[in-house]
Amino acid sequence: MFVGARVIVGDGSVLENASILVRGNVIAAIGPVGEVEAEGAAVVDLAGRTVMPALVNTHAHLGWEGYGTWGSQNFTRDNLVDHLYRHAYYGVGTIISTGSDKEDIAL
């Protein structure tokens, strides 16, 4: 049970001071603290934090940007991985590339 977080719900609404009950790998319930019960559950305090669904970037040019340059010379495995980690850091869970990737590296 995660408690105390602000939860941005997928429909855009916000729950302040929420509880999130997780069973296995599935979110079983979300609601205000005190309304979600889970007898015997381990509790993790998330006060001061925000939980939200992953974002989706529907237009990306992964690997093409270098710090200060743009182009195919930047499309390396290391740069592509760097871009994926950077997106993940900001909450992006899914990226749709625009089809300009070098196939052998992108796959």
N, C-alpha and C positions, 0 to 999 in steps of 0.2 A: 504494500500500500504506500503510495507516494502522497504526501499531504502538504498543504500550504501553498502550492504553486498557483500562479495565474495560468489559466488554460485558455488558449485561443482555440475555439472549436472550429471544425471544418466549415461551418456555415457562416463564420465571421463573428459570431457572438463570443463573449468573454465571460469566463467564470473566475471570480476572484476567490482566493483561499479555497481551492478545490482539493478533492481527494481523487486519486486515480488508482483503481484496483486492477492489478495485473495477475492473471492466472496463466502460468506457463509463458507463452509468447503472445498472449491475447489480452487486450484491454477489455476487462469484464464489466467495469462500471466507472462512470465519472459523475461527480456531483459535488455539492458543497460539503466541506468538512463537517462531519457529524451525521450526514445523511447516507453515506456509503459505509456499510459495515463489512468487516472481514475479521472475524474472531481468530486470533492466533497468527495473523499475518505479520510479517516483519514490516516495520514502518521506516520510511526514509523521508526526512524533512526537506522539502524543497522551498521553504519560505524565501521570498525574495527572488525567485526564479520564474521563468516563463516557459511553458510547454506548448508546443504547437505542432500541427501536422507538417510533414515535409513539404517544401515548396517544389514547384515544377517549373523548370526553365524550358519554354517551348521554342526557343530560337537561340542556339549557341553555335559558336565557331571555336570549338575546343582545340587547343594546341596552336592556334595561329598567332596569338598575341605573345610577344616577348616583351619584357619590360623596356618599353621605348620603341619597339619595332613591331611591324605587322607583316606576315607573309609566310609562305610555305617553308622558308628556311628555319622557322621556329617549331615546325611540326615534328617533334621528337617524342619518344615514349616518355622521357622524363618530364618534358613540358606538359604533355597531355595528362599525366598523373598529377602534376602540380595543380593544373586547372581543376581536375576532379576533386582533389582535396580542398581547394579553395572554395569551390561551390558547396561542398559538404559542410565546411566550417560555418557558412552563412545559412544553413538549413535547407539547401537544395538537395532533394533526394532522387530526382529524376531529371535527366537532361535529354532533350531531343536535338541532336546535331543536324546541321543543315545539309549533310551529304557531301561536304567538301573535304572529308577526311581522307588521309592516305590509308587505304584499306588494310595493308599489312600491319600497320601500327594500331589503328583503331580497333581491329578485331582482337 
